[in-house]
Amino acid sequence: MSERFVPLLDARVRSVALPPSAQIRPALGHIADRLQRPLRDLRISVTDRCNFRCTYCMPKEVFNREHRFLPHSELLSFEEITRLAHVFVAHGVEKIRITGGEPLLRKDVTHLIGMLAELSTPDGGSVDLALTTNASLLRRHAAGLVRAGLKRVTVSLDALDDDVFRRMNDVGFPVADVLDGIDAAAAAGLPVKVNMVVQRGTNEQQILPMARFFKERAHVLRMIEYMDVGTTNGWRLDQVVPASEIVARIDSEMPLEPMEPNYPGEVARRWRYRDGRGEIGVVASVTQAFCRSCTRARLSIDGRLYLCLFASQGHDLRSLLRSGASDAQLSTAIGQIWGARADRYSELRGQAQADASAKVEMSYIGG
């Protein structure tokens, strides 16, 4: 196990006090944090394992054969995940996204999708259930995911050039197999979005080829500024390609115009092609922080609740689950945790308050 990773394991757990029965007043319905941000979105990581070693997420020199992944006994079971998701939905969560690691590596993950698909919001509506994947196994699972109730899929793909893509995933995985997975998902009836992390000096020359390719195929492309998630990827500010530059490059060839967000708290700024043939999104958490509208919570593979992608500590919900907490106690604990939230790392980046010494890794928390 890498010595660089040990402090992160030690720093990321915060115990959660179990509310006494006499003090339980379940905080159901919509809740807000200290900055009046509601809880609307829940990311659930189902595995810390991945078959890629992307340099910006799981660099091979850290996540190597000596790295200790969590044993199965420490992972939340599907029943535990579903129970917690039920409580979060009662708090106002409308969107649930399954992430990893690579979530399709989790055995029988389609069964979990089916369990979550049965959840409904307090007003009787359905939950928007999505999954993020590298698509290496998507061709095999696409039809089963649709049958289970998955509504959308997002595919991580950082280049169309095969040499560039193989270097970035660092396991030699071919881009053609990712594209096959995207085609299989679309054929099965899943709406597909494609996420591209843009790094200067690595794949910024792929911006236009990616935009052209997915415009022709009517898939939404979202380009993401390279972010300082975790502490193992060697992030530097000069590797960030600003959103403004990304938009300008595309606009110079395929004119764009801004669009309104799909919903409050959407992280991607949307742009439509002026010829009416689709749209792109740009996620600019480095140069255009959107912390003030962030409605996302993240549940790690072992049941830690994180309130920010750049968090250094999580709140231990698994211990509550396994100590016999009632749904009312879980609800109260989650309400208290979210109610105390004041995270806004991207707004503070570079200041003394934004201490990057022990941020949790993306492969553990989910993107």
N, C-alpha and C positions, 0 to 999 in steps of 0.2 A: 504493500500500500504506500502511495506517495506521501512523504512527510508534509508536502504542501497542503494535503487534503485533511490531515488529522485535525487541525484547529477548527475547521468548518464543521466537522461532526460534533465537536464539543460545544460549539457556540450556538447551535441553531435550535435548541430545545428550551422551551419555557413552560413550566408546569402551569396547569389551569386548576384553580381551586374549585372543588365540587360545591355548588351552592347548597346549603342546608335546606331540607324539605320545607321548613317553616318560612324560608325566605324566597321560595320559588314563585316568581311571577313571570311566566313564559312570555318572552318578547316576540310574539308572533306578528306577522304582517311586516310591512316595510319599515326598515330601520335605517338610521343615518349615522355617520361617524362624526367626529368633532368638526370637520369641515363641511358638514351637511351633504356628504356624498352617500347616496343609497347603495345598498348591496343588491346587485342585479346579475352578476356573472360569477360562475364558479368554474375554475379549472381543476380537474382532478388528474393527478399523475398516478398511473397504475403500475409503472415499472421504472427502475433506474437503469435498466439495461438497454443498450442500443447496438445494432449491428454496423453502424457507421461510427467514424471517429472524426467528425467534423472539427476543424481546428478552432472554430469560435465557440464550440460547445463542449465537446469531450476530447480534448487533445490527447493523442496517443501516448505521449510521454507521461501523462498523469493517469489516464484510464487504460492501464496496460494489464498484463496478466497478473500482476501483483496487487492490483486494486481490489478492494473488498466490497463487492456489491452486497446489498442487504439480503439476508436469508428470507425464504418465503414466510416463515413464521412471524417476521416483523412487519410484513406487508398487511395492509387492510384487506380483509376478505371482501368478496363481492357483496355479501350481506351487510357488512359494516359500512362499505362505501354507500350502498343504497340507503341505509338508515340515516347516515349523516346527510346525504343529498336531500332526503325527504325533509329534514329539519331546515336545511338551507332554503329549500323552495318555499317552506312556510314563512321564511323571513323575507321573501321577495325575489329570490333568485329565479330568473326566467330563462337563462342560457347556461347550459352545462357543456363543457368541452373536455373530452378525454385526451390526455397527453401522456408523455413519458419523459425521458427515454423514448423508445419506439413502442407505442402502446400495443401494436399488433404482435409483439413478442410475448405479451402476457397470455398464458394459456386460457382458452375459452373466453376471450374478451368479448366475443359476440354475445355470450350469455349475459355478461354485465350490461351491455347495451340494451338487451331486451328487458332487463330488470329496471333500468333507469327510464326506458321509454314508457313505462307504465305510470311514472310520476305525473301528477297534474298540479297546476297552480291553485291557490285558494279560490279563484273564481272559476275553476273548472277547465281552464285552458291547458294546452300541452306545453311541455318544456322543449325549448329549442336545443336539440341534442346533436353535438358535432364532435369530430375527431380530427386531430392533427397527426400526420404520419409522414415518414420519408418515402412511402409508397413502394418500398422494396417487397412487401408482402401483400400489397393492396389487390393485385390481380386475383390472388387466391381467396381473399376475404370479402371482396366488394359486394357480391350478391348476398352473402350471409349477413353482412352489416345492414343492408337495406331491409332484408326480411326481419331483422331484429328491431328495427325502428330508428336507425340512424338517419338524420335529416340532411347533414352536410358533411363534407370532408375538406380539409385543408392539407395540401401537399407541400412539403419543404423541398424546393429545388433552386439551387443557386447559380446554375449555368446550363446552357444548351450545348456548349462546346464540351465534348466528351473528356478531353484532356484536363480542362479547367475543373470540371465537375469531379473527376476522379481524384484530383489533387485535393480538392476541398473536403470530400467525404473521407479521404485518406485510407480507404480500404479497396480502392480500385473498382467501385461499383459503377456500372455503365449507365449513362443517362437514358439510353433506349429502354431499359427495364423500368425506370421511373415513369417514362411516358406511356409505356404499356399499362402500368397501374392506373394512371390518370384516365386513359381511354376505357379501361375496365370499369372504373367508378362511374364515369359518365354514361356508359352503356347500361349500367345497372340502375340508372336513374338518380344518382347522387350529384347534386350541384357541387362543383369543384372550384376552390380558390387555390392559388399557388403563391407561396411565400418565398421571397428571395432576399436573403441577407446580403447587403452590398458592402464590400470591403475595398477600399482604395488599394491599388497595387495587386489585387487578387482577381476580382471579377467585375469591376466597374465597366469593362468593355462589353459585358454581356447584357447591359441594360436594354439597349435597343433591340438586339436579337430576341431577347425574352419578350419584350413588349410586342414586337411584330408577330411572333409565333402564337402567343396566347390571345392576341386580338383576333387573329384569323380563326381561332378555335372557340372563341366566345367564352373563355374562362377568365375570371377576374385575377389579375396579377397584383400582388401587394409587395412593394419593395420596402425593406426594413433597414433603417440605419443600424450599422454595427454597434451593438451596445455592450456596456461593461457589466454584463451579468456574471456573477461569480468572481473568482480570483485566479482561475487557472488558464484563461485564454490569452493572457498577455496583451490585453486591450490597450490601444493608444488612440488618442483623439485624432491624430493625423491619418488614421486609417478609416475615419468616418467620411462617407460621401454624403453631404447634406441633402435633405429632402428637396431643397430648392434646386440643387444641381440636377438631381434625378429627374424632376419634373421638367426642367429646362431642356434636358437632352431629348426627352421623348417629345416634348412640344415642338422642338425644332423640326422634326420629321412628321409627326402625327399630332396636329394641333389639339390642344386640350382646353377644357373649361372646367371651373370648379363645380362641385356638386354639394348638396346638403348632406349631412350625415344620415344614415339609415335610422339611427336611434340615439338617444342621449348617452354620452359616454363612449361612443365608438372611437377606437384609437386611431384608425386609419383615416387620413384626409382623402376624400374621394375626388377623382377627376374623370370626366367623361371625354371620349374622343368627339371632336366637333362634327365628324361625319356620321355620328350616331351609332357607331359599331363598337359598343362596349365601354369599359371603364377600367381605371387602375386605382390602386390605393397606395398611399405612402405613409409609413409609420415613422414618425420623427421624434422619438422620445429623447434624443440627445440634443438636437438643435431647436426643437419646438415642443417643450415639455407640455404634456397634457394631464399632469397629476390632478389638477383641480376638478377634472371630470371623471376620474378613474372609479369604476364601480366593481372592480374585480377582487375576488379572493381566490387563494390557491390552496388546495389540499394536497399534501405530499403523499408519497407512496405509503409511508408509515403513519399517516394520520396527524401530521402537524399542519396547523392552519397558518398560512403566511398571508400578510396583508399587502405585500408589495413584491414585485418581481425582483427587487434589489434588496430584499430584507436580509438581516443577519440572524434573526431569531424567529422561530415558529412556536405556536401554541399547541400543546400536546392534547389533542382530542382523543387519541387512541387510548390513553390511560383512563379517561372518563368512560369511554365505551366499555372497556374490559374490566372496569371496577363496578359495573352494574348501574351506571347512571341511567335515569329515566329520560324519555324524550324531553320532558319539561326541563330537567336539569341541563341537558345538552343545549336546548333552545336558549335558556338563560345565559349559559356560559358563552355561546356564540354571540348573543346579543351584546353582552358586556364587552367582549373582545372587539367586535366591530365598532361599538359605540365609543371606545377609547382610541380608535385609529386616527392618526394624524400624519401618516406617511406621505411624503412627497419628494422622494429621492432625486428624481430628474430635475426638479426645480432647484435643488440644493447642490447638484453635482459640482464638485470642485471647491465647495465651501467646507469649513471645518465640521459642520453638522453632518455632512455626507461621508461618513467614515466607511471606506471600502475595504477595511482590513479583514472582514470575515463574512462577506456576502455568500449566500447559499448558491450552489451550482444549479444551472438551468436543467441539467439532466435529472436532478433530484426533485425539483419543484415543478417542472413543466414550463413551457414557453408562454 
